[in-house]
Amino acid sequence: MRITRARAFGGRTRVPGDKSVSHRALIFGAISRGETRVSNLLGSADVLSTKDCLTRMGVEFAEDGSLIRVKGRGLRGLLAPSRELDCGNSGTTMRVMMGLLAGQDFDSRLIGDESLSRRPMKRAAEPLRRMGAEIELSGGDFAPVTIHGRSLRGIEHELKVASAQVKTALLMAGLYASGETRLRGAVGSRDHTERMLPYFGVKLAKSAEGITLSPGQELRATDVVVPGDPSSAAFWMAAACMVLGGSAQVEGISLNPTRTGFLQVLRRMGALVEEELTTAEPEPVGNVRVSAPAGLRGVEVVAEEVPSLIDEIPMLAVVASQAEGRTVVRGAEELRVKETDRIEAVAKNLRAMGVQLETFEDGYAIEGPQPLRGAKIETFLDHRIAMAFSIAGLVADGTTEIDSPGCVAISYPEFYPTLKALAR
Ligand code: S3P
């Protein structure tokens, strides 16, 4: 894929369904009683991995126009898979499945691609083991993951990493445990699970201290409308701010406060960000218009806000290179264990484009503005690196070449056609 400088950028667009909400809608639907109808489900490779794992456990899906019907098997209705469950590139699939499978009355084995097989799984396995789970990890931390289904007990657990995947895995296991599951500590990650479970009839108590779930609750099927993915919209917002005279209006995206960190940071950088809320529950959803008529200035991003823009931090690095002054991101060490080491990938590719930056174990510092020059981009097969540097190409001199553009299908299959429609 070759990208050259855009003379203009703008327009109105919708983005595909939110990846996190899509995974959860399928999984919760699968263990519900009745039929869950999901609209605007993201049709990307990661979500397909979740759907395939569930299919192997006897869950049936029917496509009905733009709706997906999930035929729920009830809390205890999953069938033993006849072979291993392939989670592909998807960390959410693997970690949430670990929680779902730990308390079943059958054994299972989860595998993933090369990238996923290098990502840490102990963070989910360890607390699950405290609940009584029997989980074997390769090399003590990695996939393949072998799970021997056991009866579980609820625990009180202090989350050390602000990971929504781990939080969701523990809540899934909690549904199958005897006694309450209480999560404390770093519970401030994206909260789609806590928002959605009550719509499936599950009672859970949320407070400033944490989340408490009682076990044995049967889920009742419901309808889920998946909002547009704000992490996909972020690429268009970034382009709108960087291309001279650019603007973007993205409609129907999740405005869940645990996901809008990038919008807040763009605002602090001087962008004009207008939000119009159209739906409040279960997920706040609305339209967002972004432009940066007065240019952007550098900002500091601190650890507390990192979870609310974790997937947008690669894109932010490119934006920072075009802003006036210093941008510093700290407290983002989680980037090291995403689909690739995203701090390294960002640094390598920005440097290839002629940008000087400093990296830390937990972030980066970039003094802007610095001109970008077209370069060969190494995506490391990471969808968000491919998309962030495609957007960089719009404001670079010469041609930017993306080595494996196909990896955008992990979260945003329509990314390049949409880029062609918005950039001129
Ligand atoms: C996700 C949680 C985040 C995020 C990922 C999706 C989820 O990961 O980066 O893209 O759906 O729960 P962590 O839970 O590892 O922070």
Boltz pocket constraint, residues with backbone or C-beta under 6 A from the ligand:
constraints:
  - pocket:
      binder: B
      contacts: [[A, 19], [A, 20], [A, 21], [A, 23], [A, 91], [A, 92], [A, 162], [A, 163], [A, 164], [A, 165], [A, 166], [A, 168], [A, 189], [A, 190], [A, 310], [A, 311], [A, 334]]
      max_distance: 6.0
